[in-house]
Amino acid sequence: MLPTATPETNAYEVALENFDLAANALELEENVRAMIKYPERILCVSVPVRMDNGHIFRYEGYRVQHSTTRGPAKGGIRYHPNVTVDEVKALATWMTWKCAVVNIPFGGGKGGVTCNPKEMSIGEIERLTRRYASAILPLIGPEQDIPAPDVYTTPQIMAWIMDTYSMTKGYPVPGVVTGKPICLGGSLGRNEATGRGVFYTVLSSCEQLGIPVKEARVVVQGFGNAGSIAAHLLDSAQAVVIGASDSRIAIYNRHGLDIPKLITHKERTGSLKGFPAAEEITPEELLSLECEILIPAALENTIIEANAHTIRTRIVAEAANGPVTPEADRILDRKGVFLIPDILCNAGGVTVSYFEWVQDEQHLFWDAQDVYNRLERVMKTSFNEVFKIHVDHKVNMRLAANMLGVGRVAEAVKLRGLYP
Ligand code: NAD
């Protein structure tokens, strides 16, 4: 198991702390802070599901809309045993600043169900999804709040949500979710968008720091959607991925892991376990491998006060949301590690979700290269904007990104004014 943050490390408190730092740096008025800091709506729902054995099990689910100031709420749905309302509030808050950093017309939202899909059958997951979708129905819609995949949710789950919503309306509404299968109005390039966005921000960072990508050593914690695709693209750019992990195992090969084969192995077996030409190491050893680029791509609070001292990398690219705690941030800063903050680094996912929603709304679909080109433009522009604040204001990259995101939402709320 990974070292965990202290029990009192609460992702929502981290989100609030980072907001305060940005609001202070921007010298935001108290009135504006009061309007943009906290979630607009929090819905807790009971999700009873008939299990395969005939018993009814009650799950708990959430949908949080942190902000609709700049557009409909936007954010994924997580199925995981550790989902709590505070975690969903934190993730929704980060979505608000993230959409503002990449300047797309969305606010921030997030959903989750406290469950372990790995122990459920496909039928149970479908029934859970349809019941949860029905329960959050009053909040979602293409103009209101648009869910997407997150940890352990898939395009198939998005298809069930789209179907449930559409059946209540009486006509198909593909724009109610993003990350759908292509044949239901999904976008080409959405599946790999987060990893691709991570890749572009890593390239920009290497350029700024004068680190050649060729032969740069890469370590990926969490070899799922975001992590494996970032690894694959970096591998294609001739970087050397020396370490990777999933929830069960961490593996290492100092000459580089064969990433295409590792992806196939994970698809086939569901884990990195049993991959030849690699040695097993502990999750702690993985994080402390000497490398140029470390990509935490699993969950929150994995780089914490207790292990930040052991990190030996030039760049931390936060593919995951909230992997580095504020205490660890300070330690990494002191060590001179360059951090690409989550709300910039993993914003490729929501950016292509936005492209998907635009295509659904106009019923006109783009080819994959068009999506990649647009994504590259958005990620590189956003990176440069954050980097400029980092240099001009002499603040770290996390604060710079939060200043950009919070500043844009503050500007929007001031223009809209207070209703009534
Ligand atoms: P995923 O379910 O595809 O992958 C998660 C991976 O992390 C799995 O391989 C799992 O085995 C691994 N993992 C879980 N616990 C772990 C642990 N303790 N140690 C090491 N590995 C562990 O999920 P994903 O979509 O790739 O999401 C990963 C992170 O990226 C999350 O923080 C998510 O919020 C963030 N993110 C994802 C997207 C997206 O579009 N998928 C967008 C933005 C941010």
Boltz pocket constraint, residues with backbone or C-beta under 6 A from the ligand:
constraints:
  - pocket:
      binder: B
      contacts: [[A, 1], [A, 2], [A, 149], [A, 150], [A, 151], [A, 152], [A, 153], [A, 190], [A, 194], [A, 221], [A, 222], [A, 223], [A, 224], [A, 225], [A, 226], [A, 227], [A, 245], [A, 246], [A, 247], [A, 248], [A, 249], [A, 283], [A, 297], [A, 298], [A, 299], [A, 300], [A, 319], [A, 320], [A, 321], [A, 346], [A, 347], [A, 349], [A, 350]]
      max_distance: 6.0
